[in-house]
Amino acid sequence: MHILQVTNVFDVVESGSLPGGLDVAVSSLMAAISQLGARTQRAPGIGPVGITRNSDFKSYDVIHGHDWYSANALKTAKQIGLPTVFTSHLPLRGGFTYRDLGVEWKDKYRMEEDALKIADAIIAPSHFVKEYLIKEYGVSPQKLRVLPHGVDTDIFPSLQNPLPSEDRLLFVGRITQQKGLEILIRAFPKLIKLRPSVSLKIIGSGERHTAAANLVSSLGLSDRIHFSGPKNHLAIAPEYQSATALIMPSLFEPFGLVGLEALACGCPTFAISPTGADYLDRSEKTSVVSVERFAEALDVFLESLDRSVDAAILRSRRAYEYSPLAYAQRHFNLYEELIRCRPRR
């Protein structure tokens, strides 16, 4: 079996900076699929070396596109009768995208809609995304599969230590409007009154970095909130292991891979719902997004935390259910199904 993964991402190992969830998901899938005996390669969907010609597809059994970048490749694959899969990592109607690449929004919308129509099967990383695609795009439930991402517990191991007694909060990810960091920053003055020892470490970069840094300064929070810049994906585990909790204040979160990584390390995670973080319990989410109420919800969450070693072990065990090989096997089974159903010519 030979699978082509089409998207516009970079390799998480070769890159020296913190990748996005899409980058990690595709790289993890490719590595695990190879362990199952399939060949898999990656190609950019758009750009000067984008894959669109019929001759580019001759050696592949399935073309798997990831987000709107892959629409043109899926269209060409469909024309020559190859099975096609499309994963919607970040639906555009949520108002956000990973990378613009100089493409206008109206063209991105068109490409995403083309990909959803063309694909023989559509993968959602969470039940939240599945329901979103059905409600907002009218996608047939029969075409949809929920295949959650995996986490490598060798890269993100649990040290089985108790949580710190003080409140060391952590944010990991792209500093963009989607990720909601500024909501968390604005909640800090109230949170400090409720929890005097609280602090926040921010790991990541993005177009809202300057705005977020200016907000920290204007609120007089520079002694409580610290920007550490991006880190290599392979160097994040110690940050999770030393934190009291990871906070995911995303305005639109299809899955939240960093939350699963944190759980694997025994670190609690708190998120704003609705969210694609199916791995979180109800007590680990809040639907409140006003600054004051968010601070109060964080206080309740931190106050109720079991900081013992046993609790850390239980959290990490929840993440073990999302192994990369299980993630890849579910894809492998889908690829085999589509290959068997391919009309003979």
KEVEX-647632 format. One record per atom (N, C-alpha, C): x, y, z; residue in three letters. Coordinates in steps of 0.001 Angstrom, whole numbers, plus 500000, padded with zeros to 6 digits. Layout:
BEGIN
XYZala
...
END
This chain:
BEGIN
500846498803500000met
500000500000500000met
500881501248500000met
500563502187499112his
501352503415498981his
500403504612499098his
500594505423500140ile
499682506523500451ile
500398507855500283ile
499725508791499628leu
500253510157499526leu
499477511060500466leu
500190511716501377gln
499604512698502285gln
499832514087501679gln
498759514794501404val
498860516107500750val
498440517202501715val
499360518097502009thr
499065519241502869thr
500213520226502751thr
500195521258503566asn
501297522223503602asn
501761522357505035asn
502636521435505448val
503167521425506802val
504664521186506741val
505337521370507872phe
506758521053507927phe
506995519913508900phe
508159519288508790asp
508482518135509614asp
508765518560511039asp
508131517893512010val
508255518312513405val
509618517983513988val
510333517035513408val
511652516681513907val
512710517610513338val
512604517881512015glu
513600518735511371glu
513467520180511803glu
512259520620512116ser
512056522010512499ser
512584522274513904ser
513165523439514092gly
513648523809515413gly
512634524584516217gly
511441524796515675ser
510432525578516376ser
509230524720516715ser
508311525301517474leu
507119524579517903leu
506148524460516731leu
505806523237516314pro
504880523059515199pro
503439523185515667pro
502524523299514713gly
501105523292515034gly
500585521870515118gly
499336521727515580gly
498750520399515716gly
498656519657514400gly
498390520378513294leu
498326519750511979leu
499677519146511608leu
500753519896511867asp
502100519405511570asp
502388518112512335asp
502087518133513621val
502353516968514477val
501489515782514049val
500209516025513773ala
499296514943513414ala
499729514236512141ala
500098515005511110val
500500514400509835val
501825513661509978val
502794514266510660ser
504088513609510853ser
503937512326511661ser
503113512364512706ser
502880511182513541ser
502188510080512750ser
501204510454511937leu
500486509479511123leu
501428508790510148leu
502274509566509488met
503196508995508504met
504172508018509158met
504698508386510318ala
505653507507511003ala
504992506200511427ala
503773506289511964ala
503094505086512447ala
502586504219511304ala
502120504842510212ile
501671504080509042ile
502833503256508485ile
504027503816508491ser
505202503097508004ser
505479501859508855ser
505239501975510165gln
505437500829511054gln
504466499693510752gln
503327500024510153leu
502334499009509801leu
502615498372508450leu
503680498808507786gly
504088498182506534gly
503682498911505274gly
503023500045505403ala
502630500816504226ala
503694501860503905ala
503773502213502650arg
504645503315502248arg
503816504598502237arg
504414505666502701thr
503682506937502728thr
504648508080502461thr
504197509025501683gln
504986510212501354gln
504117511446501528gln
504795512601501598arg
504083513862501776arg
504415514791500619arg
503415515572500213ala
503620516566499162ala
502774517786499474ala
503268518980499115pro
502468520188499342pro
501297520254498386pro
500173520737498871gly
498992520821498032gly
499007522008497093gly
499601523124497533ile
499643524307496697ile
501039524902496764ile
501320525818495836gly
502645526436495794gly
503371526018494526gly
504616526477494355pro
505361526215493121pro
505632524730492878pro
505620523913493959val
505862522479493780val
504627521680494159val
503471522322494126gly
502241521624494458gly
501982520468493510gly
501380519421494019ile
501157518211493239ile
499772518252492623ile
499692518314491308thr
498396518419490637thr
498334517625489336thr
499455517196488778arg
499446516520487484arg
499100515046487631arg
498431514477486616asn
498082513061486652asn
499300512184486878asn
500426512539486247ser
501630511718486340ser
502187511675487752ser
501837512662488593asp
502327512692489970asp
501704511596490830asp
500615510992490372phe
499833510093491212phe
499975508615490856phe
500741508301489835lys
500730506957489260lys
501065505850490247lys
501939506123491198ser
502417505052492078ser
501621504920493377ser
500556505703493544tyr
499834505718494822tyr
498530504945494755tyr
498149504389495905asp
496882503667496012asp
495761504541496568asp
496118505487497444val
495141506397498054val
495782507771498175val
494993508809497911ile
495436510186498124ile
494687510723499341ile
495445511133500358his
494857511625501609his
495186513109501736his
494165513941501640gly
494347515380501745gly
494050515883503148gly
494786516899503567his
494619517485504897his
494312518976504753his
493105519344505105asp
492622520731505045asp
492602521261503611asp
492222522522503479trp
491916523109502172trp
493085523101501205trp
494310523030501724tyr
495487523039500853tyr
495463521911499823tyr
494758520834500134ser
494854519621499325ser
493799519504498236ser
492922520491498089ala
491754520353497212ala
492130520054495762ala
493103520762495212asn
493455520565493806asn
494010519167493559asn
494805518682494502ala
495350517332494362ala
494242516287494432ala
493288516478495340leu
492179515537495447leu
491340515534494166leu
491187516702493575lys
490412516806492339lys
491074516016491215lys
492392516145491083thr
493114515404490047thr
493057513904490310thr
493229513511491580ala
493171512089491931ala
491806511491491587ala
490766512247491854lys
489410511780491575lys
489204511563490078lys
489780512453489270gln
489626512367487819gln
490231511097487245gln
491270510574487894ile
491908509359487378ile
491495508118488174ile
490480508265489019gly
489886507126489679gly
490570506627490929gly
491414507440491551leu
492066507023492784leu
491176507306493992leu
491163506418494994pro
490417506696496224pro
490966507927496925pro
490074508710497506thr
490482509956498157thr
489920510051499570thr
490752510582500478val
490372510816501869val
490681512269502188val
489818512884502967phe
490043514268503370phe
489874514392504876phe
490895514916505561thr
490783515189506991thr
490580516682507199thr
489515517013507908ser
489225518416508239ser
489802518713509621ser
491039519172509640his
491707519472510903his
491181520774511514his
490915521761510653leu
490456523071511123leu
489467523643510107leu
488171523362510258pro
487176523857509305pro
487224525378509191pro
487266525866507966leu
487433527301507742leu
486265528136508253leu
485086527580508296arg
483934528367508747arg
484016528681510237arg
484954528060510924gly
485232528451512299gly
485915529803512370gly
486382530300511205gly
486968531636511122gly
488479531685511195gly
489140530510511175phe
490593530482511345phe
491224529489510372phe
492539529671510135thr
493298528734509325thr
494722528685509853thr
495423527591509553tyr
496792527454510032tyr
497734528413509304tyr
497669528387507974arg
498563529228507182arg
497807529779505986arg
497917531086505739asp
497214531706504628asp
497858531390503288asp
499188531406503232leu
499940531123502009leu
499567532057500867leu
499073533235501196gly
498761534228500170gly
497480533961499412gly
496662533039499860val
495409532689499181val
494257533454499816val
493418534079498993glu
492288534833499517glu
491277533897500171glu
490547534425501154trp
489608533602501918trp
488531532996501017trp
488037533749500052lys
486983533198499184lys
487492531999498403lys
488784532010498049asp
489362530877497326asp
489607529702498274asp
489985530000499515lys
490160528928500499lys
488820528238500778lys
487757529035500924tyr
486431528465501148tyr
486039527537499993tyr
486278528014498769arg
485933527208497592arg
486717525902497570arg
488020525987497870met
488856524787497854met
488420523797498932met
488071524311500103glu
487613523418501175glu
486315522725500787glu
485375523473500210glu
484103522882499803glu
484312521846498708glu
485240522118497776asp
485563521142496727asp
486089519851497342asp
486988519982498314ala
487584518806498947ala
486531517971499666ala
485615518629500346leu
484562517908501071leu
483629517166500109leu
483385517739498927lys
482513517097497941lys
483223515940497242lys
484510516119496963ile
485273515148496180ile
485586513888496975ile
485950514033498239ala
486496512928499027ala
485522511754499145ala
486064510557499015asp
485271509349499225asp
484956509158500705asp
485873509597501559ala
485672509519503005ala
486241510781503639ala
485576511262504691ile
486006512470505390ile
486291512111506841ile
487459512510507314ile
487864512230508685ile
487732513490509528ile
487099513344510678ala
487047514401511691ala
487880513934512877ala
488735514808513446pro
489552514388514579pro
488785514284515898pro
487553514770515910ser
486754514752517148ser
485280514750516796ser
484449514415517779his
483004514461517575his
482519515897517378his
483215516838517990phe
482875518249517799phe
482998518636516328phe
484095518249515683val
484293518569514271val
483280517815513405val
483007516563513744lys
482018515795512979lys
480672516520512972lys
480186516912514145glu
478893517581514223glu
478934518948513544glu
480081519606513614tyr
480240520914512973tyr
480134520769511448tyr
480776519746510896leu
480739519530509452leu
479333519172508981leu
478618518424509784ile
477240518067509430ile
476342519302509467ile
476474520089510533lys
475588521236510733lys
475930522409509816lys
477209522754509718glu
477606523966508998glu
477844523740507505glu
478217522518507109tyr
478554522241505711tyr
477569521290505040tyr
476700520664505825gly
475772519708505252gly
476427518417504802gly
477553518049505394val
478244516816505037val
477418515620505485val
477329514611504636ser
476579513405504975ser
477277512637506088ser
476549512262507139pro
477160511480508225pro
477768510174507728pro
477242509623506620gln
477748508362506091gln
479182508495505572gln
479574509707505183lys
480945509910504678lys
481948510160505799lys
481459510415506996leu
482321510880508082leu
482812509751508984leu
484069509844509383arg
484663508953510382arg
485347509825511429arg
485159509507512694val
485873510203513763val
487119509381514109val
488282509916513774leu
489555509257514055leu
490434510228514845leu
490419510136516165pro
491197511076516983pro
492694510885516814pro
493433511960517000his
494886511924516881his
495500511068517982his
496754510708517780gly
497473509935518777gly
498568510748519436gly
499065510249520572val
500170510900521274val
501226509852521605val
502466510177521355asp
503580509264521599asp
504020509390523052asp
503716508380523858thr
504050508457525284thr
505532508202525550thr
506278507826524519asp
507741507779524680asp
508316509193524652asp
507706510057523844ile
508133511464523773ile
507526512253524929ile
506306511871525335phe
505600512577526412phe
505303511611527551phe
506323511231528334pro
506128510281529428pro
505689510973530713pro
505061510220531576ser
504714510725532899ser
505850510429533866ser
506293511446534603leu
507326511244535613leu
506733510711536912leu
505397510678536958gln
504686510175538137gln
505104510941539397gln
505115512266539253asn
505405513165540371asn
504124513880540783asn
504025514314542044pro
502879515145542435pro
502958516511541760pro
501814517160541628leu
501793518502541055leu
502412519502542020leu
502944520623541490pro
503485521664542380pro
502416522195543327pro
502833522630544496ser
501874523207545439ser
501414524585544985ser
502303525339544326glu
501911526623543774glu
501233526411542426glu
500597527450541907asp
499830527338540662asp
500665527818539479asp
501364526911538839arg
502174527224537658arg
501379526833536413arg
500764527803535776leu
499966527533534587leu
500843527600533343leu
500405526867532314leu
501184526754531080leu
500277526924529878leu
500756527677528895phe
500095527782527590phe
501111527341526546phe
500711526410525677val
501589525926524610val
500825525994523295val
501406526667522311gly
500749526693521007gly
501001527975520239gly
500323528072519106arg
500422529265518278arg
499730530434518981arg
500374531581518982ile
499783532769519605ile
498974533481518526ile
497739533043518379thr
496834533561517362thr
495498533882518024thr
494637534536517288gln
493315534853517825gln
492564533571518154gln
492677532568517311gln
491980531303517529gln
492297530698518889gln
493556530775519302lys
493993530073520514lys
493607530796521804lys
493086532030521716gly
492459532676522863gly
493376533080524006gly
494672533225523747leu
495603533555524824leu
495243534863525522leu
494756535842524764glu
494464537137525359glu
493305537067526364glu
492405536112526185ile
491347535904527186ile
491962535462528505ile
492907534534528416leu
493591534052529613leu
494372535173530295leu
495052535994529507ile
495821537111530076ile
494885538098530782ile
493764538420530140arg
492823539375530739arg
492187538827532023arg
492142537520532148ala
491564536918533351ala
492533536939534532ala
493795537231534271phe
494805537105535320phe
494667538072536491phe
494341539346536304pro
494182540224537475pro
493174539668538484pro
492027539161537993lys
491039538557538883lys
491563537246539474lys
492265536456538646leu
492769535168539109leu
493822535344540209leu
494637536385540100ile
495659536652541123ile
495003536955542474ile
493879537670542447lys
493167537957543699lys
492651536670544338lys
492249535734543496leu
491713534473543991leu
492810533488544387leu
493943533550543649arg
495036532597543866arg
496362533368543791arg
496821533892544896pro
497996534791544911pro
499283534190544361pro
499409532854544326ser
500663532249543858ser
500672531961542364ser
499593532297541649val
499467531873540263val
500442532599539340val
500949531859538339ser
501819532419537304ser
501516531700535993ser
502011532260534902leu
501742531678533583leu
503006531715532741leu
503332530586532127lys
504431530476531176lys
503850530222529801lys
504283531010528808ile
503749530925527453ile
504842530408526525ile
504569529290525866ile
505516528711524910ile
504868528713523538ile
505450529452522613gly
504895529532521271gly
505174530879520639gly
504691531028519417ser
504839532282518684ser
503668532399517720ser
503528533569517123gly
502429533770516185gly
502136535238515986gly
501160535518515112glu
500912536910514714glu
500349537765515839glu
499839537160516917arg
499311537940518037arg
500313538062519183arg
501561537684518941his
502557537728520013his
502756539145520541his
502948540101519639thr
503180541486520072thr
501984542031520834thr
500779541757520332ala
499568542230521011ala
499447541610522396ala
499759540334522503ala
499674539658523802ala
500720540201524767ala
501932540433524271ala
502998540971525126ala
502654542376525600ala
502088543190524714asn
501685544545525097asn
500567544516526129asn
499676543558526004leu
498579543420526960leu
499113543054528341leu
500068542139528394val
500692541762529665val
501319542980530319val
502023543777529521ser
502690544970530052ser
501685546010530544ser
500626546241529765ser
499647547272530125ser
498867546900531390ser
498726545601531646leu
498012545153532850leu
498944544997534049leu
500221545291533840gly
501184545191534930gly
501422543756535392gly
501443542827534425leu
501547541409534765leu
502891540785534398leu
503878541610534086ser
505155541089533609ser
505872540216534631ser
505545540381535921asp
506175539550536949asp
505442538220537130asp
504262538081536497arg
503466536851536632arg
503359536045535340arg
503477536724534204ile
503305536065532907ile
504594536216532110ile
505141535080531666his
506445535082531005his
506348534394529642his
506908535035528627phe
506966534478527279phe
508305533769527091phe
508254532497526732ser
509483531714526563ser
509822531459525103ser
508960531916524184gly
509212531669522768gly
508876530237522393gly
509009529888521103pro
508716528523520666pro
509819527560521078pro
509462526293521207lys
510426525244521514lys
510222524078520556lys
511287523326520336asn
511178522126519527asn
510155521183520151asn
509373520551519303his
508324519628519761his
508867518571520712his
510076518114520470leu
510655517045521276leu
511143517537522634leu
511117518853522853ala
511625519409524113ala
510522519965525005ala
509270519698524659ile
508144520267525401ile
507796519473526651ile
508053518161526656ala
507615517308527763ala
508011517837529144ala
509257518291529372pro
509600518795530708pro
508743519976531149pro
508235520750530199glu
507367521873530545glu
506034521374531093glu
505465520360530448tyr
504236519765530953tyr
504472519138532332tyr
505604518471532472gln
505892517720533701gln
506090518624534912gln
506451519884534680ser
506699520796535796ser
505566521783536032ser
504505521697535220ala
503390522644535342ala
502286522094536250ala
501509523003536817thr
500322522608537582thr
499177522260536645thr
499058523008535544ala
497989522748534581ala
498296523436533267ala
497889522798532173leu
497910523411530851leu
496552524045530622leu
496541525280530121ile
495282525974529846ile
495112526111528328ile
493968525678527811met
493643525797526384met
492419526705526232met
492632528028526156pro
491495528954526070pro
491026529209524639pro
491172528214523765ser
490870528393522340ser
489418528784522107ser
489224529687521154leu
487879530093520762leu
487230529049519858leu
488069528299519137phe
487597527230518247phe
488689526172518230phe
488443525042518884glu
489482524012519032glu
488978522675518493glu
489453522265517308pro
488987521007516719pro
489430519765517490pro
490593519812518136phe
491063518655518905phe
491894519075520118phe
492938519859519919gly
493786520285521025gly
494825519242521384gly
495739518984520450leu
496734517937520667leu
497634518228521862leu
497897519513522137val
498756519836523284val
498120519379524595val
496800519389524654gly
496123518917525865gly
496339517434526088gly
496327516672525011leu
496572515232525118leu
498026514963525500leu
498944515757524940glu
500355515625525321glu
500543515894526815glu
499867516936527290ala
499971517279528711ala
499447516148529587ala
498284515593529236leu
497725514487530012leu
498687513302530056leu
499332513013528923ala
500288511906528878ala
501409512106529888ala
501771513359530128cys
502817513694531098cys
502272513813532522cys
500978513556532699gly
500369513654534024gly
499915515039534398gly
499951515968533426cys
499597517368533679cys
498109517601533395cys
497345518156534323pro
495931518463534081pro
495773519487532955pro
494621519429532294thr
494323520357531200thr
492947520957531418thr
492842522256531139phe
491566522965531281phe
491284523700529980phe
490053523576529460ala
489725524121528148ala
488394524843528157ala
488214525697527146ile
486935526350526897ile
486141525464525943ile
484877525220526267ser
484012524432525393ser
482985525349524703ser
482438524909523543pro
482611523584522963pro
484023523392522416pro
484500522167522509thr
485865521859522107thr
485936520442521571thr
486945520209520742gly
487175518872520218gly
488010518009521137gly
488308518500522321ala
489127517743523280ala
488267516672523954ala
487919515636523184asp
487055514572523692asp
487684513836524868asp
488987513935525006tyr
489711513222526063tyr
489555513892527430tyr
488934515066527487leu
488754515773528751leu
487402515450529384leu
487371515422530706asp
486131515245531443asp
485373516578531511asp
484108516508531912arg
483293517716532006arg
483892518730532974arg
484491518248534065ser
485070519148535065ser
486320519867534563ser
486824519442533409glu
488043520037532854glu
487738521016531720glu
486469521417531615lys
486047522369530585lys
485101523390531191lys
485042524552530546thr
484057525560530926thr
483483526182529668thr
482203526484529688ser
481568527160528553ser
481572528667528742ser
482148529115529846val
482184530542530169val
483375531198529478val
483139532287528745val
484239532964528072val
484391534426528490val
483510534950529358ser
483745536294529879ser
484959536245530791ser
485704537329530844val
486966537342531581val
486765537019533056val
485805537685533684glu
485577537487535114glu
485173536047535419glu
484251535534534640arg
483749534179534893arg
484807533126534555arg
485618533421533564phe
486691532478533219phe
487687532368534362phe
488027533495534971ala
488929533475536133ala
488320532658537268ala
487036532831537484glu
486360532084538552glu
486344530580538242glu
486102530230536978ala
486090528820536591ala
487474528197536757ala
488520528950536409leu
489890528482536603leu
490178528254538087leu
489714529163538922asp
489915529035540368asp
489270527754540894asp
488054527484540464val
487355526268540902val
488109525027540429val
488560525047539190phe
489303523913538639phe
490585523658539422phe
491364524719539676leu
492637524568540384leu
492419524140541828leu
491354524656542439glu
491062524304543834glu
490692522821543962glu
490053522288542943ser
489575520901543014ser
490611519877542549ser
491772520331542076leu
492777519417541536leu
493304518449542591leu
493362517202542231asp
494059516208543036asp
495522516254542585asp
496406516704543442arg
497808516928543064arg
498715515746543416arg
498117514613543725ser
498886513454544161ser
499516512714542986ser
500469511837543299val
501102510996542278val
500066510078541640val
499178509505542441asp
498162508588541912asp
497281509268540870asp
496925510512541121ala
496093511251540166ala
496850511499538871ala
498148511809538968ala
498971512020537775ala
499043510754536928ala
499161509612537598ile
499207508334536891ile
497892508069536158ile
496785508363536805leu
495478508155536179leu
495299509056534956leu
495778510285535053arg
495689511191533901arg
496497510652532726arg
497706510201532991ser
498555509700531912ser
497954508443531281ser
497287507611532084arg
496663506403531529arg
495543506736530558arg
494848507832530790arg
493809508258529845arg
494406508534528478arg
495608509093528459ala
496268509412527187ala
496748508167526460ala
497018507092527205tyr
497512505868526578tyr
496508505284525592tyr
495232505629525766glu
494204505142524842glu
494370505734523440glu
495166506793523326tyr
495345507495522051tyr
496758507236521505tyr
497114505982521336ser
498460505660520870ser
498600505952519377ser
499808506314518915pro
500013506574517486pro
499704505368516611pro
500027504163517097leu
499760502976516285leu
498262502724516133leu
497493502957517201ala
496041502816517093ala
495485503865516128ala
496019505068516200tyr
495651506168515300tyr
495925505766513850tyr
497110505200513612ala
497484504797512256ala
496682503590511787ala
496411502636512685gln
495673501438512295gln
494273501787511806gln
493633502741512459arg
492294503157512029arg
492347503757510621arg
493398504516510330his
493575505053508975his
493861503926507980his
494752503026508383phe
495126501898507527phe
493883501102507124phe
493012500832508087asn
491782500082507807asn
490889500826506823asn
490814502142506973leu
490008502942506047leu
490608502903504644leu
491918503053504535tyr
492575502980503226tyr
492276501641502547tyr
492399500544503298glu
492137499214502736glu
490697499104502241glu
489767499649503010glu
488353499612502631glu
488119500344501319glu
488723501511501176leu
488539502309499957leu
489196501638498753leu
490341501008498960ile
491016500310497877ile
490180499130497384ile
489579498395498329arg
488724497249497948arg
487499497698497165arg
486987498883497524cys
485755499374496888cys
486020500139495594cys
487283500305495239arg
487625501084494040arg
487125500366492794arg
486374501047491938pro
485887500413490698pro
487054500007489794pro
486959498833489219arg
487996498381488301arg
487784499000486938arg
488904499315486280arg
488818499949484956arg
489325498986483887arg
END
